Amino acid sequence: MKKALLTVITFLLCLVTILGGCAEKPLSDKEKPEIIRVSYNYRPLNLQALVGHRQMIFEDGYKQDGIVVDWAELENSDIIAKMAAGKVDIATSLDYISAIIAKAEGEDLKIVGNYTAFPAALGLVADAEVTDIKQLQGKRVALEAGTMGQELLLKALINQGMAASQVEIVNKTASDALNALIQGEVAGAVLPEPLLGKALSGGKFRLITGGEGLTMGQSVIAVRTEFAQKYPGTLRRFLLCAKESRDYLMENSLDGVRLAAAKNEMSREEVIRIMPKFSFQLNISKDFRSQLKETATFLQSQGFIKPDVNISNLINGLVDTSYLPD
């Protein structure tokens, strides 16, 4: 009897090893994609992407179904265009402002999970002699347009009684924005960590304002609606693997620190210093839709969304929590 029980336990352990933690049973989809095209970005500090890739969590999760996961490292500005062209099925770490604007412009996508929130890891920096945002009037500020970085700048200006037109926005990726600041091409830049810390480390630049209270600082997991409707089980499996990546990170944080330090050319001590500024959460809170509606209303007031767009319908059609794991 004991021998038979041991055999069963051994078999079950082997089965778990073969299937992987997020491959509990074969997919229920009538049709299965041969390949899933997924975008990711290791920055600003997407530790769950690093550990997920290193541990092959998604690849193992789809192995039994013969599905290939094709990863593409993309800047935020490229993700929406790739999704619209059908070249990206699922986007991880997509800027939530970009998702709202894209949906308002007719792109058929859904937010199906959160990824990382980091308002405290985002900031407007300027030349050291600039002590107040009003001193940036008439000057150039680099940031990635249509993102939380632009939201931060606009709200910071409004809080000081200024208008967006009183500064010149230069559209650049975060890395290029930092380079432009260092080269003196712009007077200010909105940067995420770890680039924010690099800018402030030499004493040449000053933090004018951080992102807390100005932006949710949320990156999300988004999917093409057509893909979600055709392959619901495949999408649920993806989110289950995303949860496993997040859980692995929580249990093996030093592994994430080591990988992030190597990828971003930082010391492990520096990674540990900025980690508390990031919240790695997959689930969507009860308040998330109302917060997005408030944000979308602001974007509409600033001309990012057409006046005739119904904000409530927009956000209700954008957010879908039905694919999230229990």
N, C-alpha and C positions, 0 to 999 in steps of 0.2 A: 504493500500500500504506500509506504513511504517512498519507495523507488518510483512508483507511478506518479505520485504527487511532485516529486523532484523533477521528473521528466516534463510534466506540464508547466511547472514554473520556469524551467530552462527554456522551453519553447516560447512561452509568453515574453520572456526577457529578450530573446533573439528577435521575436516579431517586432517588439518596440524599437529595438536597435535598427532593424531593417527599414521600418516605416518612418521612423523619426517622430519627434514629439507632436508635430502639427499634421501628421499623416495618419489620423486615427482609423480611417476606413476609406475605401475607394470613393472617388467623386460620384455624386448623384446626377451630374449633368448628362443629358442625353447625348450631347455633343461635347467634345473636349477640344480646346485649342492645342495645336501642335507646339506652339510657342507663346509665351507671355512676354511682352516687351515692357520693361519697367524702367522708369527714370529714377535716379537717386543723385544725391550730392552729399559729400562728406562734411561740407561746411554748412552752417557755422560750426556746429559740434554735434553732428549726428552719430552719436556713439552706437545706437542700435543698428544703424546701417553697417558700421564697421564690423561689429561682432556678428551680425547676421551673415555678412559675406564671408568672414573668416571661418565661421562654423558651418557654412554651407546649409544653413537652416532651410532656406526656401527651396534650394535644389533637392535636398533630401525629402522635403515635404511633398514634392510633385513627382518624385522618382517612380513610384509604383504606377503612376498613370502615364508615364512616358512623356511628360510635358517638360519642355526646355524653358528655363528662365533666362531671358536675354536682358542684361543690365546695360544701361546707357547713362554715363555720368554727364549730366546736363546742367547748365546754368538755368536759373529760374526763367529768364527771358526766352529761352528756347523751348521750354516744356509745353506751353500752351500751343505753340505752332505745331509741334510734333504730334500732340494729341489730336489737333484738328485735322492733321493729314493722315491720321490712323497709324502713325509710326510709334506711338507710345500708348499702351493700354492702361497702365496704372502708373500714377505719379506719386512717389513718396517725397516728403519734404517740399511740397508746393506751397508757396506763399499764399496765405489766405486772402489777401487783398487781390492778388492776381486771379484767384479762383472766382471771386465775386464779380470782378470786372469782366472776365471771360464769359461767365454765365449770362451777364447782362447784355453782352454783345452777341449772344446767340449760340455760343459753344455749348454743346450738349454734354455736360460733365456733371458728376456728383462728388461731393465730399462724403466719404464713407468712414473716415476715422481721423483722429488727430495724430500728430506725429511728435512735434516738439514745440514747446512754448518758451520764448526767451526774451520778453520785453526788457529785462534787466541787462541783457547781453547785447543791447543795441543802443547806439548813441550818436549824437551829432558832435563832431569834433571840428575845431577850427584852429587857425594860427594862435599861438600863445598870447599874442597881444589883444586878441578878441576876448572880451570878458562878458559880453552880452549879445544875444542873438540879433538885437537891433543894429549892431555894428556890421552885420552881414548884408545890410540893405545895399542893393546895387551890385553885389558881388556874386561870384559863381560858387555853387554848391553841388558836389557830385554825389549821385545816388542812383540806385536802380529804379527807374520810373515804373509806376503802377504797382508798387509793392508797399509793405509795411514801413520801409524806410521813407518813402514819400509821405505816407500818412503821418509819421512822426514829425517830419519837418513842417508840414502844413499846420498841424495842430499846435506845434510850438510857436509858429509865427502868429497864428490867430490868438493864442493866449497872451501875446505881447501887443495885440492890436495891429498886427501887420497882415498884409495880403501876400498870397503866393507870388504875385507879379513883382513883388519888391526884391526878390532874389532871382538869379538866373540858375535854373536847374539844368545840370549837365548829366545826361543819362549814361551811366557806366555801371558795369558789374562791380561788386564790392572790392575785388582785388584791384581792378583798374581805378576805382575811386581812390583807394589808398595811394596808389602810385601817382595819380594826378595831384593829390594833396602834397605828397613828398616833393614832387617836382615843381611845386608852386603854380600849377596850372589852375588850381581852384583855391578859394579861401577856406572852404569847409567841405566836410563829407559826412554822410551817414554810413556808419560801419557796424557790422556785427563782430562779436568775439569769434576767433582770437585776433582778428585784424584790428579791432578796437584797442586792445591792449598793446599791440605792436605800435600803433600810432601814438599812444600816450606814454610809452616807455622812455622815450628820449628827452622829454621835456620841451620839445619843439611845438607840441600841439596841446590844446586844452579841451576838456570835455565841457560842452556848453549845456547839454541836457541829455539825460538818459531816456529810455523808452517807456519806463513805468509810468502809468497814468495817461500815456499818449497813444499807445497801441497795445493790442492783445499780444502782438509778437508771435503769432501762431503759424506754424507750418502744418500742413494737412496731408492726408492720403486721399487722392482723387482718382476717379476712374471714368473712362468714357462710358456714357449711359448704355450705348449699344452693347459693349462688352459685358457690362453688369447684367443686362437683361438676357443675354444669350448664354452666359456662363456664370450663373449665380453661385453654384457650388465651388467653382474655381476661385471666385473672388472671396468667398468665405474662408476657403483654405488659405489664401494669401494673408488675410487679416489674422487668422489663427497663427500663422508663421510669424507675422509681425509682432504679435503678442509674445510668442516664444522668444523672439530676439530681445524684446524689451525685458522680459523676465530674466533671461540669461544675463543681460547687462546689470540688472539690479543685484543679482547673486554673484556676479563676477566683475565688479566695477573696476578693479585694477587691470583686468584684461582690456577693458574699454579705454582706460587711461593710457596704457602702453601703446595701443593701436593708434589712438588719436594723436599722441605725442609724435609718433613716427610719421604719420600722414601729414600733419600740419607743421612739422619741423619745430616742435615746441618741447620744452622740458616737461617731464611728468609732473613736476611741482606746479607748473603754470596751468596745465590741464586741470589738476585738482583744485587750483584756486578759482577757476571760472566755472567748474561743473555745477556748483549750486545755483548758478544763474539760469540753468536749463531744467525744464520739467519734461520728462519723457512719459507721456500719457497717450494711450490709444483711444480710450473711451471718450465719448462726447457727452458733456454735462447737460443738465436740463436747461441751463441758462444760455447754452451755446447759440441757439437760433436767435434768441432775443438780442444777444450781443452782436451777432452778425447783422441783424436788421438795423441796429443802431449805427454800426459801421457803414453799412450800405447807404443809409440815409445821409450820413456825412459825405460819402463819396458822391452821391447824387447832387448835394448842395455845392460841391466843388467842380461839377461838370464831367466827372468820370462816367456817370450813368445818365442816360437820357431822362428828361423830366417825366415822360409818359410811362416809364417802367414802374410797375407795382412792386414795391420793395418786399412786402409780405409774401407775395406769390413767388418772387425771385428767390428768396432764401428758403422758403418751404420746398421749392423744386430743386434747390442745390444740395441740401443736407439730407442724407438717407442713412439712418442708423440700423437698418434691418439686416445688414450683412455682418455686423460686429459679433464677435464671440460672446457667449453668455458670461 
